[in-house]
Amino acid sequence: MPKFIRVEEIGEGMVLASPVTNKFNQTLLGPGTLLTAKHKSLLKTWGVQMLAIISEETSNEEVDTSVTQFLTDDAKRQLDLRLGWQPENPFEQDLYNMALKQILDTHRLPEAE
């Protein structure tokens, strides 16, 4: 399972388990990025407080599952902020689910080769 750490805890050689995005959904750092001291400073400048790293005991399957859940939770948070309302009927739920799928599709991780 990825380990969630504060930016201040970043150490040389840690690897991102999920992308770091800004409030405009632009990817700042992609998953698999090898972190350095420069990244620590940059992330602080960007206002990033927490991130997910791959821990030594993490299997690839665990990373995929955890990153997917992390991205889904983040997408729901983003969508809720944008909409300002919660679905109250099946039609609104369908719209919500379509918007959520669109956000998740923009965060899709590249397939492993």
N, C-alpha and C positions, 0 to 999 in steps of 0.2 A: 504494500500500500504506500502511495506517495506520502512523504512527510511534509507537513505544512510548517513553514518557518517564517519568522519576521525577517525583513530585509537586513537588519543589523546582524543576523546570525549567518549570513552567507559566508561560505568558506571557499577558498580556491579549489577548483575542480568539481564542485557540486554541479549536478545536471538537472535542468528544468524538466519536470514531468508534464507540464501543461503550458500553453502559451500565456504570455503576459500581454494583455491588451489595455488600451486606454479607453476613456469614456466614449470615444467615437467608434469603438470596436476595431480599431486598427491594431494589428499585431506588432508589438514592440520587440518581443523576443519569442522565438518559436520553441516548441518542445524539443528537448534534446540539446539545447544550448549549454555549452560548458561555461560555467560562471567564473568570473574573475573579479578582482577588486574594482576594476573599472565598471563592471556591471552593477556592483553594489552602489557605487556613487551615482550612476545613471538612474537606477531604479528609485533611489531616494529623491533625485531631482524630479522624476516623473510623478512622484507622490504614491508610488506603490508601497504598500505596507506588508503584505503577505504574499507568499508564492509557494508552489508545490515543487518539491525536488524529489528525485529518485533516490531512495535510501538503498543501502547495500543489500538488505534482505528482501528487496522488492523483486517480484518476478514480472516478466513482461505482461502476462495476463492480468496481474493485479494492477499494473500501471494503466493498461487500457481501460479496465473497468472503473478505476478511481478517477481517471482523467475524464471519462465519459460522464460520470456522475457530477464531477466538479463543473464541467462545461454546461451540463443541463441545469444545474442549480444557478450558475452564473447567468445563463440565458434567461431563465425565469425571472431572476432579479432585474435584469435589464428590461425585459418586456413589461414587468409590473411598473417600473419607473416611467417608461414611455407612455403606457396606456392610461395609468391613473384610475383604472377601474378593474373590477374582477368580473368574469363571465357570470351571467345570471340565468342563461337559458342555453339550450343546445346549439343554437345558431352562433351565439357569442362564443361558446366553448370551441366550436369549429374554427372560428376566426382566430381565437387565441392560439389554438394548436397549430394552425397554418403559420402564424407569425413566429411561434416558437421554433418550428421546423426550419423556417428561413434563417433565423439567427444561428441555429445549430449547424446548418449547412455551411455557413460562412466560417465556422470554427472547425470544420472537419479536419482531422489529422491526416497527414499523408499516409497512404498504405505502406506497410513494411514490405520490402522486397525480398 
